[in-house]
Amino acid sequence: MPEKKTTISDLISQQMNKQMGQPTQQPAPVPMSEPDNIQTSGVGQVFSDNIKLLEGDYEHDDTQDIRTKPYGIAMHQKPNRDWHAKALAEYNKGREKPSKQLPKEQYFEKAQELMMEGEASYRSAVEGYDTLDSKQQFMLLSAKYNTGDTYKSLGRLLVAYNKEPSSDKLPKIYLNARRTQKDKSGKASYDEGLDNRALKELYISGMFDPQNKEHRAVVKKSLPLANPKTINSSWPALETSPAKPKGSILSDRNRRTKARSLI
């Protein structure tokens, strides 16, 4: 049905209602979209497509026993706790039965805001960051969001790869995507979960093709604890997955996309 146009008679009627103290009819509020239905582009679209697979959309304790809200919001960080307390107080205003959780949309938007904050670090440390494909940028931002560290060497390797793509450069890229975690004593170590996380990000970026024998061989050497089969379990329909790499060359080079955030 076509949208009804506002006529001069309608405007006169609205003005008269205001003068007489009668309320004018207001348009119904637009309902908030579910995270999966939010339309965006660039890094924001890659985030929307993959953050649930990487971080989960439910509250849980991570591998370091850190309480984590949906989409990877770490609650051991005071700014995140303060944000949650304030947002929850606002959300519960006027509610007969207060909720202990926010709508998923709010966690989704906050997680993206936190991840996108990493761009300043990469722009400062990696010359050519803005020439990277949006999926490559997401891999760097996701790694920082996951650990708090800026992966400068990885960013520079990606820039160099794009200038002259070569399978010979993949081992260093895979190795620099690797990360460690520290135990309570401060000792750093590798584990399967971290290697799998790095592998998933490499896949999302288009730098790893699970069907490519050469790529799997590089994974075995550079990410020895990773299990390439995790890609098949996370993204079972590979032909419709966010990244569609072919061999060692990126299939998506849309470097002109500048959209960075839903907010």
N, C-alpha and C positions, 0 to 999 in steps of 0.2 A: 504494500500500500504506500503511495507517495506521501512524503512528509507534508503536513498542512502548513501553508505559508501564513505568516502573520500579516493581517490586513490593517488598514488605517482604523477601521471600526474596533478591531481588537485592541489597538494601542489606546484609543480614546476610552474604551471600557476599562482597561487596566488603570489608566490615570484617574478615572472617576472612582474606582475602587480604593485607590490609595488615599484620595481625598476624603472618602467616607469611612476610612479605617478598616475596610474589608480586605482580607488577604487576597493577593493575586495568585493564580495557579502557577506553580513552579514545576519545571520539568523533573522527571524522576531521575535520581542519581544513577550514574553509570556504574554497574557492579564491577568490583575488582576482578581482574582476570586471574585465572589459575596460573601458576608459574609456567606450566607446559604450553599455555596458550598465548603468552606474552610475545608480541612481534617485535623484533629488533634486528640488528645486523652487525657485521664485523665481529669484534671480540665478544660483544654482548650476546650475539647469537650462538657463538661457540660455547660460551658459559651456559646459556640456557639449555643447549643440547646435551651437555656433559656433566654439569656439576652434581646432579643427582647420582649418576653412576660413580663418580669419584668420591663423593663425601657422604652420600646418603641423605634422605629427607626426613630423618627421625633423630630424636635425642639419644645419645649413647656415650659410652666411655671409649676413647680411642686406645691405641696400643700402648700409650704411656699413661693410661688411666686418667686422662684429662677429660672432664665433662664437656661434651660437645653438642651444641644445638644443631638443628637441621642445616644442611649445606656447609658444615664444617666450621661453624662459629665457635671458637674456643673460649670456654667460660673461665679459664684460669687467668685470663687477661682482664684487668680491672675496667678498662674502657668498654669492653664488651658486656661485662656484668652491669655497669652503670647504664649503658644503652638499654639493656634488656629490662632492668627494673623500671626505668622511666617509661619505656614503650608499653610495658605491661600495665603500669598504673593508668596510663592514658586509655589503653584498650578496655580496662575494666570499669571505667567511669560509667555509672548508671546501670551496670549489669547486676542483676539480682544474685547470680551465682558467679563470683570471680573465677577467672580462668588462670591456670598456672602457665599456660602456653599462649604464644601469639599465633595468629594465622600464618600459614606457611609462606604467604606472599611477602610478609614482613621479614622473615628470616632470609628468604630468597634475595630480596632487594639489599638487605644489609650485607649478606655474604658477597654479593657482587661489588658493592661499594668498597668493602674491605680488600677484595682482590684487586680492584682497579687502582687502589692507592699505590700499588707496587710499580705502576708505570713511571712515576717520577724517578725512582731509583734506576730503572733500566734506561730511561732516556739520558740520565746523567752518566751512566757507566758504560753503555753500549752504543757506540757510534753506528748509526744506521738502523737503530731499533724500529723506527717508523717505516722502514722499507720492508720489514718482515711481513710475511703472510699473517692474517689474523689468527690462524690456528697455531702458528709458531709463537706469536705473542702470547696466546693463551697458555701454551706449555710453560713459558717462562713465568708468567704471573701465577699460574697454578702451583709451580714449584715453590715460589716465594710464599704464597698463601699457606702451603702445606708445612713449611719449615721455618719461615721468617728470614731466610737467607736470600740474597740476590745472586743469581747464577750468571755472573758476568762473563765467564769463559764460555759457557754454553751459548749465550746470546751472541758473542763475537764469532763463534764457530758457525752459527746459523747464518749470520750475515755473509761470512766468507763462502759458505756452501751455496747460497743463492746466487752469488756472483759467478761461481764456477762449480756447478753441481758435479759431484764425483762420488762414487761408492767408496773410494779410498778415504773419504772424510768421515764416513759414518761411525767407525769405531770410536773416534775421539768425541763425537757428538753424543753417542750412547753413554760413553764413560762419564762425561761431564754432566749428564742428566741424572747420574746416580747420587744418592744422598745417604747420610748417616743419621742416627739418632743417639742421644746420650742417655746413659742410665743415671741412676741417682748418685753414683760416685763420680759422674762426669766423663766416664769412658765412652768413646764413640764406637759404634758398631754398625754393620750392615745387617739387614734382615730381608726376608722374602717379601713382606708387605711393602717395604720401601722400594725394592727393585721392581715389584709389580706396578706400583704407582708410577714410577718413572717410565716404565714400558707403556702403560696406558696413555700417558701424556705424549709420548713419542708417536703412538698410533694416531691419537687425535690430531697431532700436528701434521700428519702425512709423512713423517720420517721413518715409520716402520710399517711394513706390509706383512701380516702374518702368513700370507701365502708365498712370500718370497724366501727362497731357501738361503740366499746370501744374507738377507736381513736376520733370519733366525740364527745363522752361524755367528753373526756379530753380537747378537744378544747373549749367546752362550758364553762369549769371552768377556764382554763389557758389563753385562748385568747377569752374572752367573746364578744368582738366586731367583731370578724372575722366571715365571712360567708362561711362555707364549700362549698357552691354552686359555689363560685368563681373559684374553681378548675375545675369544670365541664365546666364553660364558657371559661376558659383560655385554658384548655387541653381537648377538647371535646372527642377526641379519646384516652381514658385512656389506652387502651390496647397497644397503640403504643407510649405512653408518655415516657420521659427520665427515670423515676423511676418506677419500678414495685414492690412495697412493698407487702409483704404477712404477714398479722397479725402484730405482734410487732417485727418481725425479719427482718433485712435488707436482701434484695434479692441479692444485689450486694456488694461483699466484696473484690473487686480487689484492694487490698492495695499496690500492688507492682508497680502500674502505677506511673511513675515518671515524665511523660511529663507535663510541667506546663504552657507553653506559645506558642502562635503562632509566637512570635517574636524571 
